[in-house]
Amino acid sequence: MVTIGFDIGGTNTRAGVVDKHGDIVDVEETHTPHDADGLTHAIVELVEVLRRRHSIGAVGLAVAGFLDPDCEVVRFAPHLPWQDNAPVKQLLEEELELPVCLEHDANAAAWGEYRYGAAQDADTWVFFAVGTGIGATLMHHGEIYRGSFGTAPEFGHITVVQGGRACSCGKQGCLERYASGTALVDTAVEIATKGGFEPCTLYRRAVDKRATGNDVVAAARNGDALALATMDDFACWLGQGLSIVSDVLDPELIVLGGGVSADADLFLDAAHEAMRRNMVGSGFRPIPRLQTADLGPQAGMIGVADLARKLL
């Protein structure tokens, strides 16, 4: 018997059938509806399609949002229509007549890496996801640490610059406004306006605010000086953030995931050095290993399907 893992994004919803070895053997995808009833219906439809081809035992959903400590209720999901303590687990179990597992998307990806990827031999370690924003998971002795109210750990919204860049969370100067995929554009604009980069290919797109994070990465790969300076700044901020992770949690391993990690060759060494340099007691204590995730963007789907297997 196999399980289904859902990766629910703001644009698309993907459902993958995952076997006991962590292999995705079948996938279905649909557009993500913008209303709660529509999203529930879309999930049910995808499960029914996959049920015709496989013997499904349970369903898992990786959700980008705040869940209650029991992982039954979605308290808030900024890019999904589930809000205000939506009882998603109960609703879906009634519709599907199958056991349903809810999990935070970073936790789901971390579990996938722990079971089948880069963290299989780790005891105390952190999954640090860098994409549009920053998400993180702490695992200790094979368990996900959730905190008292189910939201730990939250590193993306630690204030690193007082009065700094405005963040969608309502604060200013959050780490993810300097060390995320979306932050690359703001950094490129700031560096460009200081002058000296006018001949660069990226310059005009940056100052006209037409550049994307992907544009910055592509330009960096082509040796564009503005893009390379942007990636250097990103690496410094990421390293500072990881030094906070190291000082607070003292992990043996940090696994870097999320969309930005696909281009880690542009910044990983510099970020590791910045982490080492900013850690308390640097030079007199062990430094956590820093490596990229093995499972890539499939980690959350694989992880939450494996967590759902516990319900069989």
C-alpha positions, 0 to 999 in steps of 0.5 A: 500500500502506498501513500500520497504526498501533496505539495500545495503552492500558491499557483499549483497543487501537486500530488505524488504517490510515494512508496515505502522507499521514498520513491515518487511513482506517480504524479498528478497536478492542478491549478490551486484554487483561491477559495477554501471549498475549491481547494478541498475539492481539488485535493479530493479530485486528485486523490480520486484520480490516483486511487484509480491507479494505486491502492492508497492508504493515507494522504499527507499535505505539506502546508506553507503556514501555521498549524496547531501543535497537533497538526490538525488545524491551519491557523494561517496560511498567507498564500492559501485560502485556509484561514482562521483555524480551518479544521483541514484534517477533519474536513479532508478525512470526512471527504476522502474516508482516508487518514490525513496527515498535515505538516508544515512544508519545511518540516515535511521537507526536513522529514524527507531529508532525514528519512531518505536524503542528506540528514539520514545519519544526523542526530541534532540538525537543522533544515534551512529552506531559502526560497521566496522566504525562509523556513526552518526545522529543528530535528533532535533524536529523530523528532521534529521540535515544534515548540509550545504552540507549533510554530518553532523555529522561526528564523526568517523573521528575526530582525537583523537590521533595525528599521530595515527593509519592510517585510510582508509580516509587518516588521522591518529588517527581517532576515528573509528580506536580506537572505532570500530569493526575493531579497536578491532583487532589492539588494541588486537595486541598492548596489546598482544605485551606489554607482560604478555598475552602469556597464553591467548587463543587469544594471538597467533591469535592476534600476528599472525594477524589472529584474527577478531573482532568476535574472540575478542568478543568471547574470552572476553565472555569466560573470556580471559584476553587479550580480556577483556583488549581489550574490556576495551580499546575499552570502554574507547575510545568509552566513550571519543568519546561519551563525544565529542558528548555530549559536542558538541550537548548536546543530551538527549539520545544517541542510540548505533547501528551498529553491535558492539552494539549486544555485548554491555553488554561487554562494555556499562556500562564502556563506559557510565562511560568514557563518564561521566568522560570526559564530560566538567562540569561533575558532574554539568550538566545532562548526556545523557541517553545511550542505545542500539538500539531496531531494530538491523540490520533491522533499516536502512531498516525499516527507509528508507522504512518509509521515502519512505512512505512520497512520496506516 
